[in-house]
Amino acid sequence: MKTILSTKKLSEAQQQLVLNAGLGLVHMDFIDTCLLDFEYLDEVSNAIFTSKNGVNAVLKQGIKVNNAFCVGFRTKELLEQKGITVSLVEKNGATLGKSIAKQHKKTAFVYFCAKDRLDILPNLLKEEEITFKEVPVYKTVSTPKKVNSIFDGVLFFSPSGVHSYFEQNELKNHAFCIGNTTALALKKHTTNYSIAKTTSVENVLVTAINYFKAL
């Protein structure tokens, strides 16, 4: 039986998806998040989020968000569940930045981000002369673990997860990643990987399942 390692703990439904496909599964978190103390206005007209962690941090502070621009359909789903209008959703930060530049050039934003966020989105917004204020609301904490088994595939969901995994491990076989930004981090260690078509955990799982079915 082919067995895969997920560098993120999966829900019961996600685990079942893998097991029903006849694959073995080990899953554990290689990163954790820590919310930061921050102060901001009680209300924000246009907010940018690149993860659910940012959304949760802002909502915990009781900040009202009138309009959101986000990365990932899971983030969009969370925002809409909280009654927040989502004007734009894209699969990654680069695409989101380009779409904002095309469609909302004169809009001012607040970008609620990780303290250790990537430069791609903010640099693009600066280049396009988009007005925005950056507010770090959480940080990613690496929780590396030594994995003694050799897996047929390893699943990655963020650049931070990639860095944490490779702190103590090598990659012997194929990798699967959630998007181009994660792939960019993975590319430093291997070229033997597949990228999910959409940025969701489920699609990473389906990508891995289809890969092993085709062998």
Beta strands, then each sheet from edge to edge (+ up, - down):
strand 1: 3-6
strand 2: 24-27
strand 3: 31-35
strand 4: 43-49
strand 5: 64-71
strand 6: 85-90
strand 7: 109-114
strand 8: 132-142
strand 9: 153-156
strand 10: 174-177
strand 11: 193-195
sheet 1: 2+ 1+ 9+ 10+ 11+
sheet 2: 3+ 8- 7- 4- 5- 6-
end
